[in-house]
Structure formats: C-alpha cells, structure tokens
C-alpha cells in the first residue's frame, strides 16, 4: 500500500501505481492524481494492513508519518518508525554495534545552560526528530556552539509551519560525536525474509566542512562497487537489531576507511522529494516495484554495462536570504543551460517550498558536481 503526500509526488511513482494497481490511501494529495480506481479510505487501509501477512507500506513523504502513527497502532510499524525517527532512540538501538559512540540528549530550553567545558568537541547538534538539514550544526569550538544556539530560534520558526510536529520536533536535541569521512546515502528495504536489499547508493559531497546542505548527491559504477558489500553488512546488523521485515528506509552515513557510522535513518521511504528515482535514470531500477515485489538488483549485470559516468540529483534551493514574496520568476532556461546533461527537470512551487527545481543529470566526471556545489542559485531568481 502507498501513502502519498507533499512536498513532491513524481510522475514515475504515479505511473507505477497505475500500472501495478497498488492500493493507495485516499487523501487530498492522491485524489488529484488520476488513480481513483486504486484509492482506499482510512478504514479499508487499516483492514488491508491488518489482514495481509506480508503487508508492505511505502510513503513518498515524511508528512505521512502522522497517519501511520494514528492508524496502524495494531501493527508494529509505528514502533519501528519511532525507533528511527527519534534519533536518541536510534542511538540507543545501535549501542551494541557502536559501544564507544558519544551522544547526549538535551531539551531545547537547556541548551543555553550547558557547561561547554563538559562537552566533547567536535560534535553535531541536531533535533532529536528532524528532516532535511533543519537545525543541524557541526560544532568544533565553543564560539560555534554559541552561534548555533542563536540561529536555532529562527530555524524553528522557519520550519514549524512547513512540516508537522512528527517530522520536526524542536523540543529535544541531540549532541553526538562528529562522524568523520565521506557521506553517503542508501535506499534499501528489508524483504519478507528480513534480508537487506540495497537499491541506491549515493555519494553526498559538500562544498566545505561547514556545508550541511543537501544540494547534490551522485551515484556511479565505482560508488556502487566500492560500497555495496560493506554497507550491506551494516544494514544486516541494523535489521537484526530492530527485527525488520517488509520495511523500506533511507539511511545516511559517514565512511572513513573501515569505520562506518550511521547518521540517521528515514523510515518507510527512500530518498525524499522522489529523488530516489535517480535509480531509474542511472540503472533502470524502479525502486517502488523492486520493494513491492521483493526483487533484488542484479548489480553485477547492471554495472557490467556501465562506464565511468556519474548520475546525480540536484536540489536547487531558494537562498534563505531571499524574500520569497518578492520573487517575480525563476529563469529556468538560464539555469538548465548551465548543466552538462540534464535528464529530467522538475519545477517546484518556490513560493511555498524551499526549492525551485529538482534536476536529474548525467556527467562525464566529478567536475560537474564540483561546479554545482559552487553555484550561486540566486542568480537564476528574478526579484
């Protein structure tokens, strides 16, 4: 069963639901997609979940979590969701795998009272429950900690009206050890036997050590080959610790040699804003069908037919310094002309969303990725 919600529902996802006649929860978002023949109401959805032995649920958006928590209480899904959405509980879950990992939970109102002499620098400050890069600050010094506390107030105001409290909860924060190394993101699911199945591996590059944005992620033959086995081993351990079956997730982690540290897990979905569709462009993998059909990618055969090219998705954010109410237009032609080989352009409502576009693209080498990281996206916005 699918639950569809904003901020973005891709054409690939809608067409997949139509083609396979997947049951989909009836709500305001789904009613406008031309899939009325597969829509089921709340009661039918709950009955469907409770009466199917290998029930599989997929949501495209964090905004679906509230419905899950309120309606699927008889299943164990809300319990599993909480394990991962609550970053403090997630760290507790991993204690046996990472016994030496430092973390500390603290209330927002107590942050300013902290004795910085007792903190272990460097660390990351983040909401216990969060989404995107809201409220996430890498902290290396006492001065950076004080600056972050001052910025948090405006962060909370900016995001509280965009996402529900189940997605962004500003009352509890986590201070945790800063994981070193390259950052990666994985789209994976646990099948009906509890086996981990990896569908996507993205490398997440940054402009510099202070960059925490989600501007660009990329994948390639090398990214998959270098990481598939070691990431799968970690996922198996997580699945065993949480007793997962028929469960999709998007996991972000840092890898420094053989030291692999999970940063966070987003349950019941793959990469947000339907960015998971990059697997279709890069490898011909329809992640929704693979998950629903318990299908595993034949990575050897897929990669044998690939060269050195990179595939990426770009989240073109509206600079926070701009007043959205003063935006007249976005020069999409100029924006697209700056990209080497765009494969799909998804325009978004920049008046109400933090992005003005999502781009899937292809590149011959890493130079395109580095160029994207340095782009001043404000130059494409007309005030």
Steps between C-alpha positions, in 0.01 A plus 500: 500500500612856427441825687565808288555850631681825417757641455541311169344200326684397185350390171698176524341420836147577377545295182639208702192501723271513195684221320504262796167608652664543840258585779540864599355693791232747397598852605506847346836441332406165343155610380654737245727247331259303282533179702147489645456130414768397755411741780378360833370691801643497851298201621576295189868586533513390863315176417738440209802547725365271772385218271798458267778280632776665298355850507732757343464872549680777314474876551657758273503763773572553867159668519338155497643403836218662697242276330714191560543575870127567548356215293734201498538457875402133487798428277862546606567766235461805731744342744757447224445851364564649844821300532646685203327839495603564859875537467556439872317165480698423184828552686370279780420230242857508370674491839613140463636564150670829597571477876749791498289749303438819703155662507286700739130593492398845625191723506503815286451729800804344669743557212598847616565368853752241387849516644709493183800379702322166535432457128716283275596700191451458209136395495177544303194673643170382348129468585410162648229489233572688180501518120734644235779706657276690741676581828809296417830664596852359495669641812877513541548783750316674786449802275330286234276351767385844615436609140293187434283559806423851377402371154276224627218735594456624143542145366213378712272782383586435133416129507219457750233606249636286213514155663284343775636443851558129426758609243664796671485511878702787642468417869772231520848510355787259467867573546698225339853416398594640159540211258796539269549404136291518183123519529276256317127435475338163438152400386431149623226273626469186708314229312248247628789286633663793679789524252640845418470599133688809376337688210700825498833625631572872470815691585417832671777755439527835679647835406702524822504377861222741601263398221203290620279552194334231289577670168639206304540122529651275235540133418723305263639155428791573733275628781295178489793258463711658773222503759235238427638215712611704801179703518291186463684346796408801716137491387477134597614588853244782526224274367584233755509753787160645405344175370404650163295340223310659210650834597644774273749761615731779395819495707780756511844410629864600511777268391866550591688193383349203682333727756135540392268706720125537428382860535126451472229277355180624335246215526224393259648686204802536277669830407258789554332716235501179288874552447522123531391494134866553411531120512271487198709748303834348601431126514151435365379409850142588592548506878125486571451178303817344638383557856141390446607186309785398734737539206878536528714690247741288299779744574769303316305502174388861546852629564659295223311723258612825662804720436653779710208743470332654805127542558378763744200678642517869578273674749493860383418686819372853528770689695377566853609864467229565240147611582280251311217750485718725285595232245361587156623193313774240458704499181485126440651524150811669638518247785470195275754641253762487776466122536694248292240229428171550683272196472188630674402838643233513770382854566364562849289770661776726632248725675407226748788251474872539584597398143431642156599182314626144525731383222612152401816516294792313353864604495825374352696570819503663843560849359128550439424409861758746631357772276150436636626526859643845426197634313335818622141392447381849576617615156215305339235668715351829388381740771 
